[in-house]
Amino acid sequence: MTTPHNARPVGTPFTQPFDPAHPLSEVAPELCRALEKAGLTPQGLLGLLGPHGVEALYRGEPGAIPPATESHGITLLRVFFLHEPIAADRLAEALGEPTLVSKLCDARAFVAVPGKDGADSQLRCVVDIRAHVVSGRQVWVWADVDASLVDHVPGPEHVLGVGAASLSLLGSVPTDPVDSVLDIGTGSGIQLLGQADSATTLVGTDLHARALDFAAASLTASGANAELLQGPWFEPVAGRRFSRIVANPPFVVGVPEVGHVYRDSGLNLDGASELVVSQAADYLEPGGTAHLLAAWVHRADEAWEQRVARWLPNHGVTAWVMQRDVADPALYVSTWLRDESIDPRSVEGVERTRLWLEHFRRHEVTGIGFGFVAVQRIADDAPSEVIAEDLSQPFTDPLGPEVAEHFARAEWLRNSTADDVANSRFVLRPGVAREEVQVADTHSGMGFGPAALRLTRTDGPRFSHDVDEHVAAVVAGLHPEGLPLGEVAALYAVAHGLDDEAFLDELIPLIVDLMRHGIVIPQELVS
């Protein structure tokens, strides 16, 4: 079998030459069935490579992959993961579908490359196709070739597959059933796949036509359907509202230029995050929620919490902002230079670093924060509520159920007075630990002395609160079928010679803080 006449050569060796007349979605289901049969799935790779081989694969060590053999699985692994050229007849044999090769060339998933030493030209796969388990089911994600397993510098129009940020957002979004989901900047479609079993209607937007081509391939190969619209930000869905919005926008904080469409917005500093956070509520149905990745600058004259809070409307939303990490400017710049395969030690790297850091200095940027922003639309005339806090501690994934629970707790508090809190019954969350910390007693010179008493969640975000013995004792006395909080507090106060009214007044805000973090839960919210 000779190289198909429709296998076009390509200028850069790992760039897919998008052809609107032959979308990738036309061939995606058939190819992914063949790849699944060959074992190129998470479970199948374990059989092909063993656990150590799979670990090497995902560490980006192509030399650890076995050489091509009679095994079609290994042959296809080297073709689709390592992007090695292959003769058309060998590819057809390995796929077990002779007509599939021509279709792949039509869709520009494969391009012709010169053979060695004057040999006939061969075919090279110029897309990444990976199977992932998302929300409990296997999906296929189509994207541009990244630099993890091949010596390749992604171009300006690079479409990402599944990276660390994508996985973080996936885990932070609830998956309970809703009517509709909107994904802003859908890219390869991974967030839509994560919501495919949760919504009746899926809509994805992207400025980039190539991204929508990849997203359509990912969706059709995974048996999902979505409306895909081309245009910037929310513009393609003007006038529409959705039950849930997800967005992993191009939030890199830097100069107002577009070097790579997947990460650069063309807006200055954190303008991309501000745009999405500030506008999301306009496209939410009443009670709907938005789940966003975002970044924000830190400045000496401004608290980061205030900066992000200003992006939100004064009325009509409740928001939870979770800062996962903060990078100093130099670390931030070097991280993103490496992301585009630029060595910070190179001439280009040194010059880019200098210009980027100078831009930060002009704008008095002292650090860059990164994290999640969850927004719920409430009554239009209700004052907005914003909780902004650090979430730098390790937590148990997924975070999505916690976000949904946070909004339920916020609604309960929004509709409750201090008297309502006192008259309510609460339950201590299962898994909460009481931690008594003692340190060396320097006063006596021997033994240990008490240093802290904490109530700590051992699930989800693992929130921890320092409390005193009085609060810990009252919390220990709470039961969903027992006495209301006020009566438990009164009994404790009388037993310990405390003024019961003053004690309750001091206790209620502390219980509210514990409730916001799910350490104690109102009986009405316990399922």
N, C-alpha and C positions, 0 to 999 in steps of 0.2 A: 504494500500500500504506500503510495507516494504521499508527500505532504499535500493536503488539500489546497486547491487553488485559491480558496477563500481565506487561507491562513496568511494574514497580512504581516509583513515585517513591522517592527515598531522601533521608534528612535531610542527610547530609554528602556533598558532591559526588563524592568519589572513594573511598567505602567500599563494599565488596561486602557486601550483606546476606545472610549465610549462611542457606541453607535446606536442612536435612538431607534433606527429601523429594526434592530435586532436586540431587544432588551435581554438582559441576563435572566430575567424571570421566565423566558420561554424555555430555557434549558435547565433551570435550577432543580425542579423536582426530579427529573429523570437522572441527572447526575448525582444528586444526593442519595437517591435510592441505590445507585451503583456503589457509591462510597460507603454507605452503611453496610451493604452486602460484603464489601471487602474488609470491613472491620475498622474503618476510620471514624469511630465514635469513641467517647470516653471509655466505655467498657471494652470496646474492641481493641483499642490501643494497648490496654493492659495485656491482652492476649498476644498481640503482635510483638510488643517490646518488653513486657514485664514491668514491674513497678519502678525499678531503677532506670530503665530506658525511658519511661514516660517522664520521670522527674528530670532527666537530662534534656528531653525534648522541650519541656516548658522552662528550663533554665536557659534555653537558647544555645545548646551545644550540638550542632548538627553532626560533628564527628563521631558522636556516640551512637548514631543511627546505623543499623546494619546496612551493608551494601545491597544493591539490587540483586535479587535471587529469582528463582522460579515462582516465589510467592507473589501473587498479584497484590496482596495487601502491602508488602514492603515496597514493591515497585510504585504503587500509587501513593504511598506515604512520601516517598522521595520526590515524586512529581508534584504533589499538591502541598506538601509542607516545606520541602527544601527547594522546590521550583527548579528541579533539574530538567534539562531538555530530554526529550524522548522521541523516538521515531513514531510516526503516525500509526503504523501497523502494530507496534508493541503497545501503544496506548489503547487502541481498539481491543486488543486481546485482553489486556488487564481489566478494562472496564466491562468486557463481556457484551458490549453494545456497539457493533460496527458503525452504525449510522450516527452515533452520539458525537464522534470526533468532529464531523463536519458541522454539526450544530454548535459545538463549542467554539469552533473557529468563526462561524457566523456571528456569534455573540461577543467575539473578541475576548473570550476567557482564555484562549490560547492564541499565541502568535508564532509566526515562523522565525527561527533563528538559524544562522549559518551552521552547518555541520563542521566538524573538525577536519583539518587536512584535506579540504576539498570534497568531503563526503556530502551526501544529500542533506538538505536542510532538515531541521527537526522542529518539534513544537515545544513551547514553554508555556506553562500556566502562569498567567499574570494577574490572578486574583487569589485572595486567601479565602478558603472555605473551611469553616470549623464547626464541629458539632459541640454544643454546650447543653448542660442541664440547667434549665431556668424555670423557677417556680414549679419544680417537680417534674418537668417534662423535657424531653430532648428537642432542641431546636437547632437550626442551621443558620449560621451567620456568614454572609458574603461581604467582603470588604477588599480594599486595596492591600497589596503586599506590604507587610511591615518589615522592620529591620531586625526582628528577633532571631531569625534563622538564616537570613541571607545578607550579604554585604550590599546594602541598599540604603540610599538616602531618600526618604519619602518626599514627594514633590509638593508644590503649593496647593494642589487640589486633592491631596490625599484624603481618603475616606477611611476612618478608623474602624477597626473591628471591636473586640471586647477588651477594654483596658481596665486598669484599676479603678478609674473614676466611674466608668460604666457600671462596674460591679457594685461599687459603693452606693450609687443611686438606686440600682435595682433592689438592693437590700433595704433601702430606706423608704420605699413606697409601699403602702398597704395594698393587699391583693383581694380585699373583700369585693363582692360584686357591685358594679356601678353601671349606669346606662352608657356613659361615653368617656373616652380617654383621648386627650390631645397630647402629642409628643412634639415639642418645639425643637427643631434642629435634630431630626430623627437620625441622621447619619446612616449607619448600616441597619437600623431598625431594631436594635437590641432592646430598647425600652418598650417598644410596642410588643415585642415577643414576650416580654415579662408580664405584660398586662393582657395578653391575648385571651386568657381564660377568665378574665375578670370583667370584661366590658362587652356590651352588645355592639357598640360602634367604636372603631379605632380610627383615629386621624393622625397623620404625621405630616409635618411641614419641614422643608429645608430649602435654603437658598440655592443649593448645588444640585444640578440635574443628575450628575453622576451618583451622588448620595442616594437620591430617590431610586435610581436604577438598582443599586445594591440593596436598598431596603425592600424593594419589590421582590428581588430574588430571595432574600432572607425569609420574607413572609410566605411566598408561595412554596418554597422548599419545606417550610415548617407547617404548612397546612393552615395558615392564618390569612385573614383578609383585612385590608385597611384602605382607607382613602388617603392617597398621598398627593400633596399639593406643593407646588414650587413657589417660593417667595420668601422674603425676609421676615424673620421674627413672627409676630402674630398677624401680619398683613393678609395672608391667604385665608384666614378664618375670621375676618372682620365681621362683626355683628352676630357671631355665634357664641354659644356658651356650652361648657362641658362640666361633667361631674368631677373629673380628675384631670389635672395637667401635670405632665412630667417634663423636665428640661435639664439637659446637660449642655449648656450653651458654651460658645467659645469664650471662656471667661479669663483667659490669660491676661494678667495685669501688666501693661507695658505701654509702648508708644502707640499712637493712633494710626497703625498701619496693618495691612493684612499680608502676612507672610505665608500662613497656612490657614485655609478656610476652616479647618476643624477646631482650631484653637484661638485664632485671632479674629476679633470682631471689627476692627477698624475704629473702635471707640477708645477714648483715652482712659488709661488706668482701669478702674473697675466699672467702667460705663456699661459693659455688657451685662454684668450681674445686676446693676441698678435698673436697667431697662426691663429685664425679665421680672425681677422682684416687684417693681413698681406697677407693672401692667397686668400681671397674672390675674389679679382679682377681677378685672374687667371682663374676663372670659370664663368666669366660673358661675355655675348655677348657684342659687342659694344653698348653703351647706356644702358646696363643693370644695375640694382641696387641691392645692398645687404643691408639688414636691420638686425642689430645685437644688442643683449644685451651684455654688456661688463662691466668689472670692471678693475680698474687700481689703482696702489699704488701711494700715495703722499709721496714725500721725500723733506727734507728741501733744498737740493742742486739741485732740478730739478722741473720745472713747470710741472704740470700734462698735460697741453696742449702739451708741447714739447714731453713728454714721448709717448703719444698716436700718435702724428703726426709721430714720428720715425717708428712706426709700418707699416706705409703706404709706398707704392713705391714712388720714386721721380718723376716719370712720369706716366701719363695715368689714373689718378683718380681725381675726386673731392669728397670731404668727408665733412660731417657735424657731428661733435661730440657734443653730448648734455649731460652734466653732471647733473643728477637729484638730487643727494644727495652725501654727504660725511660723513662717520662714523669714529669716532676715533677708534683706535685698540681695546680697551677694549669693547666698545659697539659692534663692529663688531663680535668679538669672542663670546660674550654672545648671540648675536642674532642667530648665526649659531649653537651654542651648543643647544639652545632651539629648533631649527629647527629639530634636531635629537633626541628630547625628553630627553636631558641631562640637569639636574638641575645644573646651575653654582655653587650652594652651596654644591652639593654633593662632596664626595671624588674624584670621577672620574672627575666631572666638574672642581674642583679646579686644579687638575693636568693637565687636557687638556688645561685650560686657561693659566696656567703657561708656558707650552711648546709652545703654539701658540704665546703668547706675546713675549716670548724670541726669537722665530724665527723672528718676526717682528723687534725686537730691533736689532738683528744681521744684518738685511738688511735695517736698518734705515728708517723703514716705520712709517710715522707720521699720516697717514690716508688712507682710502680706498674710492675711488670714484666709482660711479655706474651710468650707463646711457645708451644712445642709440648711435650707430655708424651707419650712413648711408653712403654708398659708391656708386658712379656711375663711370662706366668705360667710359673714354673719349678717344680721340686720343692717341695712344701709345707714340707719340713723344711730347705730350703737357705736360708742367710742371704741377705737381699735385697741387691741391688747397685744403687746409684744413682749415675749420672754426671750432674752438673748443670754446665752451662757456657754461656758467652755464645756466641751465634751471630749476632753483629751484622754480620759481614762479608757482602758480597754473595755469593749462591750461585746455582748453576745449577739451575733447576727441571727435573724434579720432585725433591722430597726423599724421596719414598716409597721408591725403590730403596735409597737410602743408609740409611734406617731399618732396612729388612730386612737389609741387609748388616751394620749395626751389631750387630744381635742375633745374627747368625751369628758375628761376630768375638768377641762377648761370651761365647757358648757355648764357643767354642774355648778362650778364655783361662780360663774357669771350670773346664774339665776338664784344664788343663795346669799342670804345675809349672815351676819355673825350668829344671830339666834338660830338660823336654820342649821348652821354647822353644829352648834351646841346641842340641838335637838335630834341630830342624826346619829345613826348607828354606823360603825365602821368595822372593817376587817383588816387585820394585819396581813400584808401580802405574804403568801407562801414563799419560803426561801429567804426572807429577810433575816439577816444575822445580827445579833447583838455582840459588838466587839468591845471588849474592855482592854485598853492599852495601858501597860505599866512600863515604866522606865526605871533605870537605876536611881535610887534615892540618894541624891548628893547631899541632902541636908543631914541625914543620919550617918551617911557614909557606908551604909550596908543595905542589902535587900532592894526591894522595888517599891515604887510609889505610883499611885494612879496618875495617868497623864491625859487620857481621853476615854470617852464613852461614845460609841457610834452605833447607829442603825444603818445597815448597809444591805442593799439589794444584791443578790447573787445571780440575778438574771438580767437580761436586757442591758440597759445602759449602766447598771451597777452603781447607781447613785448612792452616796454615803452622806449622812448628816451627823454632826456632833450634837449630842443632847445631854441633858443632865439626868440625874436619877429620878427626878419627879416626872419628867416627860416620858422616860423609858418605862416607868411603872404604870403610868396611865395607858400608854400604848399597849402594854402587856395585858391590860384589863379589858381591851376592846373585843367585842364579839358581835357578829351580824345579827344574832338573835338575843343579845344581851341588853344592857342598859345603854341609853344614849350617851354621847360623849360628856354632856354637861353633868349628868348624874354620876358617871364614873369619876369625873374630876372632883365633884362635891364630896363624895365618899372619901376619896384620897386626901383631900384638903382637911376634912374634919379629923381623920385618923392621924394626921401629921401636924395638927395645930396651925394650919394655914387659913388665911381668909379666903373662903371659897369663891367669892365673886372676883376678887383681885386675881386669884390663881387662874380662874377660867378666862379672864380677860387676857392674861399673858399667854395662856395655853393655846387659844384659838389660832392666832397667826402662825404658831409653830406647827400645829396640826395641818393648817392649810399648806405650809411649805412641804411637809411630808407627803401630803396628798398630791401636790403638783408633780412630785417625782414618783408617785405610785407606791410609796412605802405603806401608807394606809389608804384604803379605798372605801368610799361610801357604799353602804349595803345595796343601794339601788343600782350601782354599776357593776356589781358582782354577777357574772353570768352563771 
